[in-house]
Amino acid sequence: MIVARYGLIAGVAMTALYTLLIASADGITKMFAATYAAPQLFALSGAIVALLALTAGRLSPARRGMRTKCPRAMAVRSAATVLGAVCFFYAFRLLPFAEVFLFIALIPLFTGLLSGPVLNEPVRPQAWAALMLGLVGLLCLAPEGLSSVQVGHGVALAAVLLGTVSMMASRYIGTRDDNLLPQVFYPNLALAIIMAAALPFVWQPMGMADFGLACLYAGLLFGARWVLVAAFKAMPAYVVTPLMNLQFIWMVVIGAVVFGEVPGMVVFLGAGLVITAGAWLVYDQAAPHIAVRRAERKAATLAAE
């Protein structure tokens, strides 16, 4: 039980770190989307992340390389990652941050729908209630609401669906294979190869500042994806994904500092609801373990008497 408790704490901490890293990477994505096509960012960043994963694997004492016990699930994750990355890139170009992240708020609901049939992790009623509370909070982060349906909305919805598939595949692999680096290596290798093939058709000259940003993006993405894989291994998917909504908090800070977006009070209300929903889910995950420990202590006390 102690191991389970510390595993939960570690999972929450890793998910919070992931949100900071991925929000920073998303900020760079929005900068690039205004000037460059997707292959120009992803060919370079995918290659760098894959190289970092390969290097980390060689430096690891275990030296298990990039072998995976779930090649089919890894192929699904890689394909979904490539397609999802492209969709998110153009969603950032076509829509404001608030509208893109409103779609991201659907990921926990899609994950909840799939957790039972795919991962055999049925969602408890308390978790569904927390998921709905989190969705209400995220709606507050877009106080003006969605405008009429545009191409960008369809692209964002496709990105969310593909992102959900990638995350479910990550959880599936993580419960069967404790070698985490292949989950970072193969999706980014696929991203680099496919984007490199398209790069000659969209290439634009890139200055050193933009090249440096692309390298920084790759470093942030490597850290984020490795941490996320570890988080999915530590906790069920329906707990990790709502906690990922903490990235909205980081986006408020990044939006204000980098893009000059000053949020209103309704944004902070939404953020508070999202945090509450995440805390509720963590408690719901911990409650069974707490109840078992109490029962064990009570039984031990009665036996001693």
N, C-alpha and C positions, 0 to 999 in steps of 0.2 A: 504493500500500500504506500509506503514511503517512496518507493521508486516511481509509482504512478503519480504521486503528488508532485515530485520534483520534475517528472517528465512533462506534466501539465504546465508548471511554471516556466520551464525551458521553452515549451511550445509557444506560450504567450509572448515571451521575450523575443524569440526569433521572429514571430509574426510582426511584432511592433517594429523591429529593426528592418524587416523586409519593406514595410510601408514607407519608411523614411528613404530607403535606397531607391525603391521603384518610383516614388513621387519625384525624386530628384532626376531620375532618368527620364520620366515623362516630361519634365520641364525642358530638358534638352531636346526631346523629340519634337515638342511644339516649336522650338526655335528652328530646328532643321526643316520641319514641314513647310515653313513659310518660304523656303528658298530652294530646297533640293527634293529630288524624288526619293522614294523609300529605299531602292537598292543602294544608293550612295551612302546611306547611314548603316544599313543592315549588313551589307557585304563586308565592310570593315569591322564593325562591332561584333558580328557573328564569328568572324575568323579570330578576333582577339580573345573573345570569351572561350571559344573552343580550345585555343592554344593555352589559355590560363588553366582550363580544366585538365588538359593533358599534362601540363607541367605539375599541377597539384597532385595528380595521380601518380606521377613518377617520384615525387618527393615524399609521398605518403609511406609510412613504415610498412603498411599492409601490402603495398604494391600489387593491387588487384587489377590494375589497368582499367580498361573501359568495357569489361565484360558485363553483360546484363543477363539476368535470368528471365526477363520478359521482353523478348525482341519484338513481338507483335504490338504489345502495348507501347513500347518505346517508339515504334514506327508511327503509331497513332498520335502519340504526344508530339513527335517531331513535326508531323504534317500539320497538326492543329496549331502548333507554335508558329510555324512559318506563315500560315494563312492569317492567323490572328494578329501577328505583328504588323503585317501589311495593312490589315483593316483598321487597327488602332492608329497607325501612322496617319492614314487619310481621314479618319474620324477627327483627330486632333487638328487637321488642316481645315476641315469643313465645318466643325462645330466649336462653340466655346467650351472651356474646361467644364463648366457646370453641367452642360447637357451631356457631354461624354461620360462624366462620372455618374450621372443619373442612370445611364444605361448599365454602368459597372455595378450599380446597386442591385441589379437583377441577378448577378452571379450567385449570391447565397441562395436565392430562391431556386434557381436552376439546379444548383448543387444539391439542395435539399430534396428536390424531386428525384434526382438520380442516385442519391446515396443509398436508398433502400435496394432497388433492383440491381444496381451495378456493384456496389461495395458491401452490401449486406449490413449497412449501418442505418437502420430506420431512425428517423428523426422523431424525438419525443415531442408531445404537445407543447411543453414549455419552450422548446427550441423554436418551434414554428411561431409562437407568440413573440419571441425575441427577434426573430427574423423580420416579422411584420413591423415591429417597433423600429428596427434599423432602417427599413424601407421608408417609413414615415419621416425619420430623421433626415434621410438623404433627399427626400422631396423638398424639405426645407432649404436645402442647399441650392435649389434652383427656384427661388421665389417667383420669378417671372414666368415659370412654366415653359413647356415646349411650344415652339411655334408650329406652323403647319408642317406636315410631314415632308421631309426633304431627302435627297439622296444620302446625305450625311447620317441621318437617323438609321437608314437601312444598313449602312456600313458599320455604324456603331453596334447595332443589334447583332450583325454577323460576327463582329469582333468578340462580343460577350459570349455568344454561343461557342465559338471556337476556343475562347479562353477557358470556358467551363469544361470542355472536353479535355483540354490539356491538363487542367488541374485534377480532374477525376482520374486521368491516366497516371498522373504523378502519384496520387494516393494509392492507386492499385499497385503500382510498381513498388512503392515504398513499404507496403505491407508484406512484400514477398522477397525483396532484395535490399540488403542494408548497404550496398555500394551506391552512394549518392551521386558521385561525380558523373557517371554516364548520363544521368538525367539532365545535367547541364551541358555535357559535351555533345551528344548526338543532335538535340534540337538546334543548337547553335551552329554545328557543322552543316546541317541541312540548310539553315538560313543563309550561311555564308556561300555555299555552293550555288543555291538557286538564285540568290541576289546577284552574285558575281556574273552569272550567265546573262542577266538582264542589264547589268551595269553599262556595257558599251552603248546601249541605246538611250541612256538618260544622263550620262556623265556630264558634270559641269566642273570647271576648275574650282578647287577648294583651297582657301588660305590656311596658313598655319594655325590660326586661332580656331577655325572651324574643325580642322583636323584634330587639334587638341581636345575640343569638345567631344568629338566622336570617340576618341580614346577614353575620355572620362566616362562617357556613356557606357562604353563596353565594360569598364571596371565596375561601375555601379550595377550594371545588369548581371555581371558574373556574381557579385556578392549577393544581390537580391535573389537570384534564382537558386543559388546554393542554399541560402538560408530558408527559402520557401520550401524546397524539397525536404530539408531537415524538419521544418515545422509540420508538414504533412505526415511525416513519419511519426512524429510525437503525438499528434492529435487527430481526431476524425476530421474529414473534409468540411462537414457542416459547422464545425467550430472555428476552423482556421479562416474560412472565407469571410464570415461576417467581421472577424477581427481585422481583416485586411482593409476594411472600410476606414480604419484609422488614417489611411493615406489622405483622406479628405482634410484632416487637420493639417498635415504637412502642406497640402496644396493651398490652403488658405495662406500660410506663411509664404510659400514660394510665389503665389500669385500676387501678394502685396509687395514683396521685396523686388521681384524680377519683372513682373508684368504690370505693376501699378494697379492691381485689382484690389480695391478696398471693400471687404465684405460688410454687409449689414448685420444687425443683431439676429435676424432670422437664421443667418448662416451658423452663428454660434449656438443657437437653439438646436438646429439640426445636428451639429457636431456632438452636443451633449446627449441627444437621443441615440446617436450611433454608438457612442462610448458606453452608454447604459445598456444597449442591446448586446454589445460585445461582452460586458461584464456579466450579464445575465446568462449568456451562453456558457461562459467559463464556469460559473457556479453550477449550472445544470450538468455540465460534464463532471464536476468534482463531487456533486451531491451524492451519487451512489457510493463513491469511495468513502466519503465521510460517514454515511449511514452504516456501511460495513464495519468501519473502524469502531464506531460507537457500539455496535452490536457485539463485536469481539471483546471490547473492554468490559461491557456489561456481563458477558458470559464468563470472562475471567474473574470478575469480582464475585459473582455468584458461586463459582467453583471454589474460590478461596474461602468463602464463608462456610 
